[in-house]
Amino acid sequence: MASIGDGNRTAKRGWLGFVLALVLGIGVAVLHISAHPNLESFEQGVTLDWRFRLRGSQPPPNDIAIIVIDDRSLAKLGQWPFPRSVLADVINRLNDAGAKTIGLDIILSEHEPDASGAGDRALADALARHGRTVLAMAMLFNDGSPAGSPVKDVDKISLAAFKDTRSITADGMLRPLAEFEAVTAVGHTNQQSDDSGQTRAQYPVIGYGEWFIPSFSLMVAALQQDLSRGSIGVSRDGRLVLGPHKIEMDHAYGLALNYLGPAGTFRTYSVLDLLEDRIPHPLLKDRAILVGATATSLGDIFTTPYALNLPGVEVLATGVANLLHGDSIIRTVEQRFYESLAIVLLAVAAWFLGAKSPGPRWGLLFNMLLLISWFAMCQALFVLEYRWVAVAGPSSAIVIGAVLGAIGRMVYERRLRSEVERQRGNLARYVPPTMVETLAERARPAFDEREQMAAVLFVDLQGFTHASESRSPADTAHFLKEFHGQLEEVVTAHRGIVAQFLGDGALALWGLPQPQQDDPAAALACARDMLLRLARWQPNIPARVGLHFGPVAMAQLGGRHQAQLAAAGDTVNVASRLEAAAKSIGAILVISDDMVSAVRDLGHDDLIRGLTLRVDQPVRGRDKPITFWSCANCDDLA
């Protein structure tokens, strides 16, 4: 029986597992909310790529096209950079085709070598004539002084914004020539790669002093929607303002890029085909057209979830598409807080499933379902709502909680097994060892109130009452313990059970937990061995045995809280009367004729040796005489 202290210790250990899961869950949440590099690397470099690949490529929007300066164009035109007059021709042809917005992904920070400046003027005129063009610029980091236009002109290209320390901050700029800036919009084309080398986010704004400089993609998207520079910016709550829309950004004012597919996903045409009038105007009309280099020796190449070599102009086009159609991948600062809370709850839930499930396999199954459910929810939100919900932190929390729960479960089950073994050991001290499993496994044993044939043996010591008068109580108790030990060994050796110890006697049964065909022979063999053994142990205190075989009802008798094994029926009474009859006739063994018949039917006539038949003998307490067999001394049994 477990003590109250055992229960308290078990409860404390259970709380210890919960507390560990809670503390470690909080630890993972802190790492998550602080964007720990290792956790973020796994989140971005593994889980985000899985989501894109599971979703698959998406159709490109119809309102964006790309004009590329490819290898074929370079081979035909023969030089790079192209003369400004060629670029002017490109702008004019796009204007004639009806392109609504033009983004030129070329930084024009220096004058053309031609001293006359005719090419620069031609390009400036073309840009002014179209009136909706965006030129590329670059933000410089770790640079001592700004490059390009003077600092005093920054307000002409910056956005309205509230001062904030969240954005990436540059300390220099590489801007287009002033004459180009005067007739166009400008935007930075900076892209930032993570530790895995992939470009995952665009930065609609980058800080420079007290200003926010817009990105190239943001300006193209704004002009395509007929928005002026004054209608875009950053709101007080840190959202990107794009006309009537407010777009949530992450902790560094970034927007995760929602890549649509590998290289060539957007409608792409060669600049040579444009210059040679091989592109039908309807394919360019009213679209945002980005012009950039993809030739082998030109342009920049980026790694994305769909491609190892996506040209920079396609990355910019992806940014434009995301802003135009509101399908940027959303991951906000506030979201990180709720994810951190979910991490703690998932750690505790995983511990609970591991520790409290019906078994270790169920705990593993439930936690696998929890993990898969979280993955499925994240993927569904990614595909349907463009919401990037963390996987790395929550999955780590689930694994940690599941491991703690499994360990706790194993410790609990080991402790429970030890407790069960201890209790069964205690039970075995009070009931026959062969009955321990039967009684431990069921509240009501299968044999309870079962009618069957059984062998019943009563044994008693002759003259023990008189002999104990000269013994102390301690000596008497010691003697009885030895006597009971002798009985238990011999009965158990013959597959019987000692149902009750009756002071200087005992009741033994054959037929539990299941009756066996040779129970009568086993019982008689036991009786013979028992008498010989007891005679050797205590020659001066002989024993008497009564043995009968017949129908009984096996039962677990007693009250609600205390019970004992018993065999009910007249067979028990007959066995008891036969043991008493042994005293009156001076015998040490008396067995019923029914027992002898059953033994002979089994072919064990040798067990009858030394026994004498007594027909129709009167027995005290019985109305009718009984035929039995008896033996007067141990020599006849040897």
Secondary structure as GFF3:
##gff-version 3
##sequence-region A 1 638
A	DSSP	alpha_helix	4	33	.	.	.	ID=ss1
A	DSSP	alpha_helix	37	42	.	.	.	ID=ss2
A	DSSP	pi_helix	43	48	.	.	.	ID=ss3
A	DSSP	alpha_helix	49	55	.	.	.	ID=ss4
A	DSSP	beta_strand	64	69	.	.	.	ID=ss5
A	DSSP	alpha_helix	71	77	.	.	.	ID=ss6
A	DSSP	alpha_helix	84	97	.	.	.	ID=ss7
A	DSSP	beta_strand	101	104	.	.	.	ID=ss8
A	DSSP	alpha_helix	118	130	.	.	.	ID=ss9
A	DSSP	beta_strand	133	140	.	.	.	ID=ss10
A	DSSP	three_ten_helix	151	156	.	.	.	ID=ss11
A	DSSP	beta_strand	160	161	.	.	.	ID=ss12
A	DSSP	beta_strand	172	174	.	.	.	ID=ss13
A	DSSP	alpha_helix	178	181	.	.	.	ID=ss14
A	DSSP	beta_strand	185	188	.	.	.	ID=ss15
A	DSSP	beta_strand	192	193	.	.	.	ID=ss16
A	DSSP	beta_strand	199	202	.	.	.	ID=ss17
A	DSSP	beta_strand	205	208	.	.	.	ID=ss18
A	DSSP	beta_strand	211	214	.	.	.	ID=ss19
A	DSSP	alpha_helix	216	224	.	.	.	ID=ss20
A	DSSP	three_ten_helix	229	231	.	.	.	ID=ss21
A	DSSP	beta_strand	232	234	.	.	.	ID=ss22
A	DSSP	beta_strand	240	242	.	.	.	ID=ss23
A	DSSP	beta_strand	245	247	.	.	.	ID=ss24
A	DSSP	beta_strand	255	256	.	.	.	ID=ss25
A	DSSP	beta_strand	267	270	.	.	.	ID=ss26
A	DSSP	alpha_helix	271	275	.	.	.	ID=ss27
A	DSSP	three_ten_helix	281	283	.	.	.	ID=ss28
A	DSSP	beta_strand	288	293	.	.	.	ID=ss29
A	DSSP	beta_strand	301	302	.	.	.	ID=ss30
A	DSSP	beta_strand	310	311	.	.	.	ID=ss31
A	DSSP	alpha_helix	312	325	.	.	.	ID=ss32
A	DSSP	alpha_helix	333	356	.	.	.	ID=ss33
A	DSSP	alpha_helix	360	385	.	.	.	ID=ss34
A	DSSP	alpha_helix	392	428	.	.	.	ID=ss35
A	DSSP	three_ten_helix	433	435	.	.	.	ID=ss36
A	DSSP	alpha_helix	436	441	.	.	.	ID=ss37
A	DSSP	beta_strand	450	461	.	.	.	ID=ss38
A	DSSP	alpha_helix	464	468	.	.	.	ID=ss39
A	DSSP	alpha_helix	473	493	.	.	.	ID=ss40
A	DSSP	beta_strand	497	501	.	.	.	ID=ss41
A	DSSP	beta_strand	505	510	.	.	.	ID=ss42
A	DSSP	alpha_helix	519	537	.	.	.	ID=ss43
A	DSSP	beta_strand	543	558	.	.	.	ID=ss44
A	DSSP	beta_strand	563	568	.	.	.	ID=ss45
A	DSSP	alpha_helix	570	585	.	.	.	ID=ss46
A	DSSP	beta_strand	589	592	.	.	.	ID=ss47
A	DSSP	alpha_helix	593	601	.	.	.	ID=ss48
A	DSSP	three_ten_helix	605	608	.	.	.	ID=ss49
A	DSSP	beta_strand	612	617	.	.	.	ID=ss50
A	DSSP	beta_strand	626	631	.	.	.	ID=ss51
A	DSSP	three_ten_helix	634	636	.	.	.	ID=ss52
###
